[in-house]
């Protein structure tokens, strides 16, 4: 429902007029047969009693599309093939002359740079300072709600932040051709082992699939003893969605295969830096495995770098508490892992991050590749790391690996929390 204000009344009273746009839009879509409404009663048909003698049966009301959802265009932030503009304060722009209009200190939301992500008519009015801020065509923030980002930047210290951010966003990347080719050549085996969804699911008409699933469900009453219709429909939707995601990632990687690309960077109110889109190293395992650094400063073989890649591959297989143990495990299993593509896939099936595991194995014996492969290691509870730093708590810092443990072992703060929780339960039962 949308409201407007009528101020034309002679008595001076303000009358608010409301328009039921939502329901009218729904009626319009039903009339044009774009969607239809379906009422599915809950499986347990449990009555909800509001008052004595009054109540209702729980039901789920669905708006079902009569068209294939694949036809709906997606709004995605894709990797860029040109370098981004440096982030800086608006007063540093050469065209900006009225320094008194925007004096320091200023807010994080006042920064400009990056990419033109929201072109509109004001894009041609870039000399208008107020306009350039209001239309948010440049945004360093991960949200457009500026009320959440009233972070004050004082003096020249903001330049240190800009130097870090600009250095990160200017890093070029390329597609890891080794694993992309491996996936394409072994697609059938990867699907058979459950590492990828069947590619055909990415092109399923979900509405027709829903209809066939409902028909099969009601024709085979024995299924009702194992799964409800709601569970089956959700599982179907999840599998189709996963297949579409995988298909999109692989097609994107193929499109960017011969390009150097850059990943737009943004900040949240905590100062954390994120990348936008779906093909970057903050994404899921498949997307991470397809990215390598574009530049290669070390063309010669480096035993230390090679061992780091081997250890990293082992960590993508399972958890280790010592780096030496990870390296030893990889060297012991190396001959079995590299015996064949099927053997590598068999190992990957048991890995915690199967595609990153495959990517690092494939680049291990390629000098120009293992010098460019990203080594990703998740921070051990970064929130607790920050807390330990602010509180100067050495014990918490060790448990979160902010500072090394005396025995050299990698710590898991969640295991400490679990142990303390078990003690608490034991003492209170």
Residue pairs with C-beta under 8 A, 6 or more apart in sequence:
1 18
1 19
1 20
1 21
1 22
2 18
2 19
2 21
3 16
3 17
3 18
3 19
4 16
4 17
4 19
5 14
5 15
5 16
5 17
6 14
6 15
6 16
6 17
7 14
9 15
26 35
26 63
29 35
30 36
30 37
33 66
34 65
34 66
34 67
35 63
35 64
35 65
35 66
36 63
36 64
36 66
37 61
37 62
37 63
37 64
38 61
38 62
38 63
38 64
39 59
39 60
39 61
39 62
40 59
40 60
40 62
40 229
40 230
41 57
41 58
41 59
41 60
42 57
42 58
42 59
42 60
43 228
43 229
43 230
45 57
45 58
46 57
46 58
47 55
47 56
47 57
48 55
48 56
48 57
48 58
49 55
50 56
60 230
64 207
64 210
65 206
65 207
66 207
67 207
68 205
68 206
68 207
69 206
70 203
70 205
70 244
76 277
76 278
77 117
77 264
77 276
77 277
78 252
78 277
78 279
79 173
79 256
79 261
79 262
79 263
79 277
79 279
79 280
80 115
80 261
80 262
80 263
80 264
81 256
81 259
81 260
81 261
81 262
82 262
83 170
83 262
84 113
84 114
84 115
84 169
84 170
84 262
84 264
84 265
85 112
85 113
85 114
85 115
85 138
86 113
86 162
86 166
87 111
87 112
87 113
87 114
87 140
87 162
87 165
87 166
87 169
88 111
88 112
88 113
88 162
89 104
89 106
89 110
89 111
89 112
89 158
90 96
90 102
90 110
90 111
90 112
90 129
90 132
90 133
91 99
91 102
91 104
93 112
95 126
95 127
96 129
98 129
101 129
102 110
102 129
104 153
104 154
104 155
105 152
105 153
105 154
105 155
106 152
106 153
107 146
107 149
107 150
107 151
107 152
107 153
108 140
108 141
108 149
108 150
108 151
108 152
108 153
108 267
109 133
109 140
109 141
109 146
109 149
109 150
110 133
110 153
111 138
111 140
111 158
111 162
112 132
112 138
112 140
113 138
113 140
113 162
113 166
114 138
114 139
114 140
114 169
114 264
114 265
114 266
115 264
116 123
116 137
116 138
117 137
117 138
117 139
117 264
118 135
118 136
118 137
118 139
119 137
120 135
120 137
122 128
122 131
122 132
122 134
122 135
122 137
123 135
123 137
125 131
125 132
126 132
132 138
136 144
139 266
140 165
140 266
140 267
141 149
141 266
141 267
141 268
142 266
142 267
142 268
142 274
142 276
143 149
143 268
148 269
149 269
151 269
151 271
153 161
161 271
165 265
165 267
165 273
168 265
168 273
169 262
169 263
169 264
169 265
170 262
171 262
171 263
171 293
171 294
172 260
172 261
172 262
172 293
172 294
172 295
173 260
173 261
173 262
173 263
173 291
173 292
173 293
173 294
174 256
174 259
174 260
174 261
174 291
174 292
174 293
174 294
174 372
175 253
175 254
175 256
175 257
175 259
175 290
175 291
175 292
176 289
176 290
176 291
176 292
176 359
176 363
176 373
177 257
178 359
178 362
178 363
178 366
178 369
179 289
179 290
179 355
179 358
179 359
179 362
180 250
180 253
180 254
180 257
180 290
182 341
182 358
182 362
183 190
183 196
183 250
183 355
184 250
185 341
186 341
186 345
187 196
187 199
189 341
189 342
189 345
190 196
190 345
191 197
191 198
191 199
193 345
193 346
193 349
194 349
195 345
195 348
195 349
195 354
195 355
196 246
197 239
197 242
197 243
197 246
198 243
199 243
199 247
200 243
201 239
201 240
201 242
201 243
201 244
202 240
202 243
202 244
202 246
202 247
204 240
204 243
206 236
206 237
206 240
209 236
209 240
210 233
210 236
213 229
213 232
213 233
213 236
214 229
214 233
216 223
217 223
217 224
217 229
217 232
223 232
245 278
245 284
246 286
248 278
249 278
249 279
249 286
249 287
249 290
250 286
252 278
252 279
253 279
253 290
256 279
260 294
263 275
263 276
263 277
263 280
263 281
264 275
264 276
264 277
265 273
265 274
265 275
266 273
266 274
266 275
266 276
267 273
267 274
268 274
274 282
275 281
275 282
278 287
279 287
279 290
279 291
280 287
280 291
281 287
281 288
281 291
281 374
281 376
285 353
285 354
285 355
285 356
286 355
288 353
288 355
288 356
288 374
288 376
289 353
289 355
289 356
289 358
289 359
290 355
290 359
291 374
292 363
292 369
292 372
292 373
292 374
293 372
293 373
293 374
294 372
295 372
296 368
296 371
296 372
297 371
298 305
298 371
299 367
299 368
299 371
300 367
301 367
302 371
305 370
305 371
306 364
306 370
307 327
308 375
309 360
309 363
309 364
309 370
309 373
309 375
310 326
310 327
310 330
310 331
310 334
310 360
310 364
311 323
311 326
311 327
311 330
312 360
312 373
312 375
312 376
312 377
313 330
313 357
313 360
313 361
313 364
314 320
314 326
314 327
314 329
314 330
315 326
315 377
316 351
316 352
316 353
316 354
316 356
316 357
316 360
317 329
317 347
317 350
317 351
317 352
317 357
318 351
318 352
319 352
319 412
320 326
320 329
320 410
321 409
321 410
322 408
322 409
322 410
323 410
330 337
333 347
336 343
336 347
337 343
337 344
337 347
337 361
338 344
338 361
344 358
344 361
345 358
347 357
348 354
348 355
348 357
348 358
351 357
356 376
359 373
360 370
360 373
362 369
363 369
363 370
363 372
363 373
364 370
379 385
379 400
379 401
380 400
380 401
380 410
380 411
380 412
380 413
381 400
381 413
381 414
382 400
384 396
384 399
384 400
384 413
385 397
385 400
385 401
385 402
387 393
387 396
388 394
388 396
388 397
388 400
388 402
389 397
389 402
394 403
396 402
396 413
397 403
398 404
398 405
398 411
399 411
399 413
399 416
400 411
400 413
401 410
401 411
405 411
